[in-house]
């Protein structure tokens, strides 16, 4: 096959490209330039897709012996990841920019261009597996190394995208084995630390960065009954579950701390309450997709709207929790401001989820298989107001 290897400049993508070559594929390496102002991306071990990462990727490509190119995706990255991040926070939600980057850049824009240029697949250094069922339908599964598994951030992939995806590292038992292999191949990135944090916020100060982009206007801090407890300097700076920095002037009757429960961007209000109120009995979203055949087409459920058992994971490094899910028709679903939405994927965990915010992604699993995902738009507290 003709394979485009996405090379971030890290050890994983370098080894993935090398393995694709050894598997007999015709491989071309490509690095994505995501900013026209390199200083706006994190550098060193804390970033990804910077100029120095581009140079690391080129050195690896040269050693592997494959052609190497840099593609400018900066405009698409700004629109689909950075601007989306700002818009989601402005709407009181908590987005996952890495999830959006995978969805809209690496497996939409990049894959679209690769297929248009005649490539059969895009190979990346993600830790995940693609498995074909007895009918040849592709499914996304967890990697062999669960500690490094990245199937959560790939949960946004569609059936069509899975058909052109390749993950050469999925069956590798550990990251240590990848580093050892990279050292044997002579790659300079063998011991390069993993990237982390948000690449387009250079100093890591998300609150300050957001305040600069969208402004900060003083508003009220309320309890769950609507009583005003204090003032804040900008709702966009808060996240669900936050405890510090509330600046509420007096304690609760029972002396317990307060946590952010809700952010209301339309009224610029922040709602706080006890930790127990962070527990959610239900999450739902209308923006959902299936990683492979949908449950009805695959026979996993027998009829539209039927409930099914699964596990739900709401963060990249959290544990999956048993849950019951179903697709509700449009007339049932409403968002947090009462507008009709739908159809929507409704997920009810068997035990309450703690501190989950609209904007996060809920990924559904059946065993090791990624069934699909939704962007959470609506939540239901397990603790009614007044309790």
C-alpha positions in Angstrom: 0.0 0.0 0.0 0.9 3.6 -0.4 1.1 5.0 3.1 1.4 8.6 4.4 3.2 8.5 7.8 2.2 11.5 10.0 5.5 12.3 11.8 5.1 14.6 14.8 8.8 14.6 15.7 8.3 12.2 18.6 9.5 8.7 19.2 6.2 7.0 18.6 5.5 8.4 15.1 9.2 7.7 14.1 9.0 4.0 15.0 5.5 3.8 13.4 6.9 5.1 10.1 9.8 2.7 10.2 7.5 -0.3 10.9 5.3 0.7 8.0 8.3 0.6 5.7 9.4 -2.8 7.1 5.9 -4.1 6.5 6.5 -3.6 2.8 4.5 -0.4 2.2 5.5 2.6 0.1 5.9 5.3 2.8 6.1 9.0 2.6 6.6 11.1 5.8 4.8 14.3 6.5 4.9 16.8 9.4 2.1 19.2 10.0 2.9 22.9 10.6 0.2 24.1 12.8 1.2 27.7 13.4 2.7 30.4 11.2 4.1 31.9 14.4 6.2 29.1 16.0 6.5 31.1 19.3 2.8 30.6 19.9 3.3 26.8 20.2 5.0 25.1 23.1 8.6 24.1 22.5 10.8 21.3 23.8 9.4 18.3 25.5 6.2 20.2 26.4 4.9 20.7 22.9 4.2 19.1 19.6 4.4 20.2 16.0 6.9 23.0 16.6 9.9 23.9 14.4 12.3 21.7 16.5 9.8 18.8 16.3 9.8 19.3 12.5 13.6 18.9 12.5 13.4 15.8 14.7 10.9 14.3 12.3 13.1 15.0 9.3 16.1 13.4 10.9 14.1 10.3 11.5 12.7 10.2 8.0 16.2 10.6 6.6 17.4 7.6 8.7 14.4 5.5 7.6 15.1 6.5 4.0 11.7 7.9 3.0 10.6 11.2 1.4 9.6 13.9 3.8 7.4 16.9 3.5 6.0 19.6 5.8 2.4 20.6 5.1 1.0 23.9 6.3 -2.2 23.2 8.2 -2.0 26.4 10.3 -5.2 28.0 9.0 -7.2 24.8 9.4 -5.8 24.3 12.9 -6.7 27.8 14.0 -10.3 27.5 12.7 -11.0 23.9 13.8 -9.0 23.7 17.0 -8.0 27.1 18.5 -11.1 29.0 17.5 -13.3 26.0 18.6 -11.5 25.9 21.9 -12.3 29.6 22.5 -15.9 29.2 21.4 -16.5 26.2 23.6 -15.1 28.0 26.7 -17.2 31.1 25.9 -20.2 28.8 25.8 -19.5 27.5 29.3 -18.2 24.1 28.1 -14.8 22.4 28.7 -13.4 21.3 25.3 -10.6 18.8 24.6 -8.4 20.4 22.0 -6.4 17.2 21.4 -9.6 15.3 20.6 -10.6 18.1 18.1 -7.1 18.0 16.6 -7.4 14.2 16.0 -10.9 14.5 14.6 -10.6 17.6 12.4 -6.9 17.8 11.5 -5.1 14.4 11.6 -8.1 12.3 10.6 -10.2 14.7 8.5 -8.0 17.3 6.8 -4.9 15.2 6.6 -6.7 12.0 5.6 -8.8 13.9 3.0 -5.6 15.3 1.4 -3.8 12.0 1.6 -6.6 10.1 -0.2 -6.9 12.8 -2.8 -3.2 12.4 -3.5 -3.6 8.6 -4.0 -2.5 7.3 -0.6 -4.3 4.3 0.7 -3.8 5.0 4.4 -2.4 7.4 7.0 -0.1 5.8 9.7 0.3 7.4 13.1 2.1 6.6 16.3 -1.1 6.3 18.3 -1.4 3.3 20.6 -4.6 1.6 19.4 -5.6 -1.4 17.3 -7.9 -1.9 14.2 -9.6 -5.3 14.1 -11.7 -6.7 11.3 -14.8 -8.7 12.1 -15.8 -11.9 10.2 -17.4 -9.7 7.5 -14.3 -7.5 7.0 -15.8 -4.5 8.8 -13.1 -2.5 10.7 -13.4 -1.9 14.4 -11.3 0.3 16.7 -9.9 -1.4 19.8 -7.7 -0.6 22.8 -4.0 -1.1 22.5 -2.2 -4.0 24.0 -0.6 -1.6 26.6 -3.6 -0.2 28.5 -1.3 2.2 30.4 -0.4 3.9 27.1 -3.7 3.2 25.3 -4.9 6.1 23.2 -8.1 4.7 21.8 -10.1 7.4 23.8 -8.7 10.3 21.8 -9.4 8.2 18.6 -13.0 7.6 19.5 -14.1 10.4 17.1 -12.9 8.4 14.1 -15.7 7.4 11.7 -16.1 4.2 9.6 -14.7 5.8 6.5 -11.7 7.2 8.5 -10.9 3.8 10.0 -10.8 2.3 6.5 -7.8 4.5 5.8 -6.1 4.4 9.2 -3.0 2.4 10.3 -1.6 2.1 13.9 1.6 0.1 13.7 2.3 0.4 17.5 -1.1 -1.0 18.7 0.2 -4.4 19.6 3.4 -3.3 21.4 3.4 -4.3 25.1 5.0 -1.1 26.4 6.4 2.4 25.6 9.8 1.2 27.0 9.9 -1.3 24.1 9.3 1.5 21.6 12.1 3.6 23.1 14.5 0.6 23.0 13.6 0.0 19.3 14.1 3.6 18.5 17.5 3.5 20.1 18.5 0.4 18.1 17.5 2.2 15.0 19.7 5.2 16.0 16.8 7.7 16.2 17.8 10.8 18.2 14.3 11.0 19.6 14.6 7.7 21.4 14.6 9.3 24.8 12.6 12.4 24.0 9.9 13.0 26.6 6.3 12.8 25.6 4.4 16.0 24.7 1.7 17.2 27.1 -0.5 20.2 27.9 -2.1 22.5 25.3 0.4 23.2 22.5 -1.0 26.6 21.5 -0.8 28.1 25.0 2.9 28.7 25.3 3.2 29.4 29.0 0.5 26.9 30.2 -1.6 29.7 31.7 -5.0 28.7 30.2 -7.0 31.2 32.4 -4.8 34.1 31.3 -4.8 33.1 27.7 -8.6 32.8 27.6 -9.1 36.1 29.4 -6.9 37.8 26.7 -8.9 36.2 23.9 -12.4 36.6 25.1 -12.2 39.2 27.8 -13.2 39.0 31.5 -16.4 40.5 32.8 -17.4 40.5 36.4 -20.4 38.4 37.3 -22.2 36.7 40.2 -21.4 33.4 42.0 -24.6 31.7 43.0 -25.5 28.6 45.1 -27.9 26.0 43.7 -30.9 27.9 45.0 -30.0 31.1 43.2 -28.6 33.0 46.2 -25.8 35.3 45.4 -22.6 34.3 47.3 -20.0 36.6 45.7 -18.5 38.0 42.6 -16.1 36.6 40.0 -13.9 38.3 37.4 -14.9 36.2 34.4 -16.9 33.0 34.1 -14.7 31.8 31.3 -11.8 31.2 33.8 -13.8 28.5 35.7 -14.1 24.8 35.1 -16.6 22.3 36.5 -15.3 20.8 39.7 -13.0 23.7 40.5 -12.5 24.4 44.2 -9.8 27.0 44.4 -10.2 30.6 43.5 -13.9 31.0 44.1 -13.5 34.0 46.4 -16.7 33.4 48.2 -16.7 35.5 51.3 -18.3 33.2 53.9 -18.3 29.4 54.6 -21.1 27.0 54.2 -23.3 26.0 57.2 -21.6 22.6 57.5 -18.1 24.0 56.9 -17.6 21.9 53.7 -15.9 23.5 50.7 -17.8 24.6 47.6 -17.1 23.4 44.0 -18.1 24.8 40.6 -21.2 23.0 39.5 -22.3 25.0 36.5 -21.2 27.9 34.2 -23.8 30.0 32.6 -22.2 32.1 29.9 -25.5 33.8 28.8 -25.9 35.4 32.2 -22.2 35.3 33.2 -23.0 33.4 36.3 -21.1 30.6 38.1 -23.0 28.1 40.2 -21.3 26.5 43.2 -22.2 23.8 45.7 -21.2 20.7 47.6 -18.9 18.1 46.2 -21.8 15.6 46.2 -23.6 17.7 43.6 -20.8 17.0 41.1 -22.1 13.5 40.8 -24.0 12.9 37.5 -26.6 10.2 36.8 -26.8 11.0 33.1 -24.8 12.6 30.3 -26.0 13.1 26.7 -25.0 14.7 23.4 -26.4 15.2 19.9 -22.9 15.3 18.3 -22.2 11.6 18.3 -20.5 9.1 15.9 -19.7 5.4 15.6 -16.2 4.0 15.3 -17.2 1.4 12.7 -20.7 0.1 12.1 -23.4 1.7 14.2 -25.0 -0.6 16.9 -28.2 -1.1 14.8 -26.4 -2.0 11.5 -24.1 -4.4 13.3 -26.9 -6.1 15.1 -25.6 -5.1 18.5 -29.0 -3.7 19.3 -32.2 -5.1 17.8 -34.3 -2.0 17.2 -34.0 1.8 17.1 -34.0 3.3 20.6 -33.1 0.1 22.3 -30.9 0.3 25.4 -27.5 -1.5 25.4 -24.8 -2.2 28.0 -21.4 -0.7 27.6 -18.6 1.1 29.5 -18.2 4.9 29.3 -14.9 6.8 29.6 -15.0 10.6 30.0 -11.3 11.5 30.2 -8.2 10.2 28.4 -6.7 8.7 31.5 -9.8 7.8 33.5 -11.2 4.3 34.1 -14.1 3.2 32.0 -17.3 2.7 34.0 -20.2 0.4 33.4 -23.2 2.2 31.8 -26.4 1.8 29.9 -26.8 3.8 26.7 -29.5 4.4 24.0 -30.3 6.8 21.1 -33.2 9.0 21.9 -35.4 10.6 19.2 -35.2 14.4 18.8 -38.3 15.1 20.8 -36.8 13.7 24.0 -33.5 15.5 24.1 -33.1 19.0 25.5 -29.9 20.9 26.2 -29.0 22.8 29.4 -31.1 25.8 28.4 -34.1 23.9 27.4 -33.8 23.9 23.6 -34.9 20.8 21.8 -32.0 18.8 20.4 -31.7 15.4 18.9 -31.5 12.6 18.2 -29.1 12.3 21.1 -26.9 9.6 22.6 -27.9 9.2 26.3 -25.6 7.5 28.7 -26.5 6.5 32.2 -23.6 5.2 34.3 -24.3 2.5 36.8 -22.5 4.7 39.4 -22.5 8.5 39.2 -19.8 10.3 37.2 -17.9 12.9 39.2 -17.1 16.4 37.9 -17.9 15.9 34.2 -18.6 19.0 32.2 -20.4 19.8 28.9 -17.9 19.9 26.2 -16.0 16.8 27.3 -16.2 13.6 25.2 -17.8 10.4 26.4 -16.4 7.4 24.6 -18.3 4.1 24.7 -16.6 0.7 24.9 -17.8 -2.8 24.6 -14.9 -4.9 25.9 -11.8 -3.5 24.2 -13.8 -2.2 21.2 -14.5 1.5 20.8 -18.2 1.6 19.9 -18.5 5.4 19.5 -18.6 8.7 21.2 -20.5 11.9 21.9 -19.6 15.5 22.9 -21.4 16.0 26.2 -24.0 18.8 25.8 -26.4 17.9 28.7 -25.9 16.5 32.2 -28.3 15.4 35.0 -27.2 15.7 38.6 -27.6 12.7 40.8 -28.3 15.0 43.7 -31.5 17.1 43.3 -31.4 20.8 44.2 -32.3 21.2 47.9 -30.9 17.8 49.0 
